[in-house]
Amino acid sequence: MTDAIVWLDSPRAPERRIGGKGGSLARLSGLGFPVPPGFVVAAEAYEAFAESHDLATVTAPLAGLDPRTPMAAIRELLAPVAERLEGASLDDGTRGAIAGAIAELKERAGAHATFAVRSSSLNEDSAGSSFAGLYETYLNLHGEDDILKAVLDCFRCLWQERAVHYRTFRGIEHAGEAMAVVVMQVVRARSSGVAFTKNPMTGATDEVLINASWGLGEAVVSGYVTPDSFIVGPGGEMLERAITEKHEQVVLTGHGTERTAVAPTHMTEPSLSDEEVHEVVETAHAIQREYGGPVDIEFAYDDFGKMFLLQARPITT
């Protein structure tokens, strides 16, 4: 199963095997954008897992779902799937391949690095279906056992109720979906945010909207804070700059993350400098040129002021 490991910096990484998120990160890395080091457990590993546990049998009834199916009925159909997955495990070949990649990633990232495990289904982050927030991400993992458990949990989340409902609504065949998994170094973020090259508030394609706050991006994407907002025009001019009072942030702990109070001296300070706003805009525009259409990106700045890209995807309607 060693061919199930695809490094993000591999030339011409096959997007079909590594899902939307993994494919985008590999593409960005190959183009020279600042992506943290990492690898993807390709969809072949999930497919071997599904075959060994005969998931096709217990998931077959889901083919009859349509968007009008009540959630209670979906929940009932998923009960046998959850039971099958409860005691599921990775096969020895997959575990060995992932363990070897983890050891190499630790060498690349350094002794003090921690890692994120992120779901990357084959249909995720596509132009028609984002699956935003439907699959799982696990942050600040240290050891091999924790990472392997998180990979297995990403496989399981393909069959969560909300994911099945979304696929049904989008007309995506359940039997044809598979899960790849990204394993990458965690950025110890001083501040994080998202940027859109098409203003989602107005539809303007010549404006970039940035939302940012202190700490990890979870505070922004999960709505824990009202983020700072920057709108930049086509000539790089600042059209709007709204700095909020930010009381909370999400930070790394010894194991995992936690919500903590923002220091009083930082509550009303902008989470991005004007130079960083300019850098985010230039980066977002460069990615848009490569992707051929409007995109949204997730980014983080570390304590040294270095920007990292954590995700990029086409803007869906």
JOKAPE-V12735 format. One record per residue. N is the residue number from 0. RES is the residue in one small letter. SS is DSSP state (@ for helix, = for strand, . for the rest). PHI is phi in whole degrees, 0 to 359 (* if undefined). Layout:
n | res | ss | phi
N | RES | SS | PHI
N | RES | SS | PHI
//
This chain:
n | res | ss | phi
0 | m | . | *
1 | t | @ | 296
2 | d | @ | 286
3 | a | @ | 279
4 | i | = | 261
5 | v | = | 236
6 | w | = | 283
7 | l | . | 298
8 | d | . | 264
9 | s | . | 290
10 | p | . | 292
11 | r | . | 54
12 | a | . | 299
13 | p | . | 283
14 | e | @ | 297
15 | r | @ | 300
16 | r | @ | 273
17 | i | @ | 242
18 | g | @ | 77
19 | g | @ | 295
20 | k | @ | 293
21 | g | @ | 297
22 | g | @ | 297
23 | s | @ | 293
24 | l | @ | 296
25 | a | @ | 295
26 | r | @ | 297
27 | l | @ | 298
28 | s | @ | 299
29 | g | @ | 295
30 | l | . | 274
31 | g | . | 94
32 | f | . | 284
33 | p | . | 281
34 | v | = | 254
35 | p | . | 300
36 | p | . | 295
37 | g | = | 179
38 | f | = | 217
39 | v | = | 239
40 | v | = | 277
41 | a | . | 291
42 | a | @ | 298
43 | e | @ | 303
44 | a | @ | 294
45 | y | @ | 296
46 | e | @ | 298
47 | a | @ | 294
48 | f | @ | 298
49 | a | @ | 297
50 | e | @ | 292
51 | s | @ | 293
52 | h | . | 254
53 | d | . | 50
54 | l | @ | 293
55 | a | @ | 302
56 | t | @ | 294
57 | v | @ | 277
58 | t | @ | 262
59 | a | @ | 305
60 | p | @ | 299
61 | l | @ | 292
62 | a | @ | 297
63 | g | @ | 274
64 | l | . | 287
65 | d | . | 223
66 | p | . | 302
67 | r | . | 271
68 | t | . | 297
69 | p | . | 297
70 | m | @ | 299
71 | a | @ | 297
72 | a | @ | 289
73 | i | @ | 298
74 | r | @ | 299
75 | e | @ | 293
76 | l | @ | 292
77 | l | @ | 276
78 | a | @ | 302
79 | p | @ | 294
80 | v | @ | 293
81 | a | @ | 299
82 | e | @ | 295
83 | r | @ | 293
84 | l | @ | 280
85 | e | @ | 302
86 | g | . | 257
87 | a | . | 288
88 | s | . | 214
89 | l | . | 281
90 | d | . | 286
91 | d | @ | 299
92 | g | @ | 296
93 | t | @ | 293
94 | r | @ | 301
95 | g | @ | 295
96 | a | @ | 295
97 | i | @ | 293
98 | a | @ | 300
99 | g | @ | 296
100 | a | @ | 292
101 | i | @ | 299
102 | a | @ | 300
103 | e | @ | 292
104 | l | @ | 297
105 | k | @ | 297
106 | e | @ | 295
107 | r | @ | 291
108 | a | @ | 273
109 | g | . | 105
110 | a | . | 295
111 | h | . | 262
112 | a | . | 287
113 | t | . | 239
114 | f | = | 225
115 | a | = | 248
116 | v | = | 241
117 | r | = | 228
118 | s | = | 296
119 | s | = | 212
120 | s | = | 290
121 | l | . | 296
122 | n | . | 260
123 | e | . | 288
124 | d | . | 60
125 | s | . | 274
126 | a | . | 295
127 | g | . | 258
128 | s | . | 216
129 | s | . | 271
130 | f | . | 58
131 | a | . | 301
132 | g | . | 77
133 | l | . | 270
134 | y | . | 254
135 | e | . | 259
136 | t | = | 227
137 | y | = | 238
138 | l | = | 249
139 | n | = | 61
140 | l | = | 271
141 | h | . | 252
142 | g | . | 263
143 | e | @ | 302
144 | d | @ | 299
145 | d | @ | 296
146 | i | @ | 292
147 | l | @ | 298
148 | k | @ | 297
149 | a | @ | 293
150 | v | @ | 300
151 | l | @ | 297
152 | d | @ | 294
153 | c | @ | 295
154 | f | @ | 301
155 | r | @ | 296
156 | c | @ | 292
157 | l | . | 299
158 | w | . | 248
159 | q | . | 289
160 | e | @ | 305
161 | r | @ | 291
162 | a | @ | 290
163 | v | @ | 297
164 | h | @ | 298
165 | y | @ | 294
166 | r | @ | 299
167 | t | @ | 298
168 | f | @ | 298
169 | r | @ | 273
170 | g | . | 72
171 | i | . | 267
172 | e | . | 293
173 | h | . | 295
174 | a | . | 292
175 | g | . | 267
176 | e | . | 274
177 | a | . | 211
178 | m | = | 245
179 | a | = | 262
180 | v | = | 221
181 | v | = | 269
182 | v | = | 239
183 | m | = | 214
184 | q | = | 294
185 | v | . | 282
186 | v | . | 273
187 | r | . | 280
188 | a | = | 282
189 | r | = | 285
190 | s | = | 209
191 | s | = | 213
192 | g | = | 182
193 | v | = | 230
194 | a | = | 223
195 | f | = | 238
196 | t | . | 274
197 | k | . | 233
198 | n | . | 299
199 | p | . | 291
200 | m | . | 279
201 | t | . | 241
202 | g | . | 82
203 | a | . | 292
204 | t | . | 268
205 | d | . | 252
206 | e | . | 234
207 | v | = | 247
208 | l | = | 256
209 | i | = | 240
210 | n | = | 243
211 | a | = | 211
212 | s | = | 204
213 | w | = | 285
214 | g | = | 80
215 | l | . | 288
216 | g | . | 292
217 | e | @ | 303
218 | a | @ | 297
219 | v | @ | 279
220 | v | @ | 289
221 | s | . | 264
222 | g | . | 78
223 | y | . | 292
224 | v | . | 229
225 | t | . | 272
226 | p | . | 283
227 | d | = | 297
228 | s | = | 231
229 | f | = | 229
230 | i | = | 242
231 | v | = | 244
232 | g | . | 276
233 | p | . | 295
234 | g | . | 264
235 | g | . | 87
236 | e | . | 283
237 | m | = | 279
238 | l | = | 275
239 | e | = | 207
240 | r | = | 218
241 | a | = | 245
242 | i | . | 261
243 | t | . | 266
244 | e | . | 268
245 | k | . | 258
246 | h | . | 269
247 | e | = | 235
248 | q | = | 214
249 | v | = | 255
250 | v | = | 231
251 | l | = | 285
252 | t | . | 244
253 | g | . | 303
254 | h | . | 220
255 | g | . | 95
256 | t | = | 224
257 | e | = | 207
258 | r | = | 272
259 | t | = | 228
260 | a | = | 285
261 | v | . | 280
262 | a | . | 303
263 | p | . | 308
264 | t | . | 291
265 | h | . | 254
266 | m | . | 304
267 | t | . | 254
268 | e | . | 276
269 | p | . | 295
270 | s | . | 283
271 | l | . | 231
272 | s | . | 283
273 | d | @ | 299
274 | e | @ | 294
275 | e | @ | 291
276 | v | @ | 302
277 | h | @ | 299
278 | e | @ | 296
279 | v | @ | 297
280 | v | @ | 297
281 | e | @ | 298
282 | t | @ | 293
283 | a | @ | 298
284 | h | @ | 295
285 | a | @ | 296
286 | i | @ | 292
287 | q | @ | 301
288 | r | @ | 297
289 | e | @ | 290
290 | y | @ | 271
291 | g | . | 79
292 | g | . | 183
293 | p | . | 302
294 | v | = | 226
295 | d | = | 240
296 | i | = | 232
297 | e | = | 246
298 | f | = | 220
299 | a | = | 213
300 | y | = | 248
301 | d | = | 272
302 | d | . | 294
303 | f | . | 265
304 | g | . | 79
305 | k | . | 266
306 | m | = | 270
307 | f | = | 233
308 | l | = | 266
309 | l | = | 249
310 | q | = | 186
311 | a | = | 209
312 | r | = | 205
313 | p | = | 297
314 | i | . | 286
315 | t | . | 263
316 | t | . | 262
//
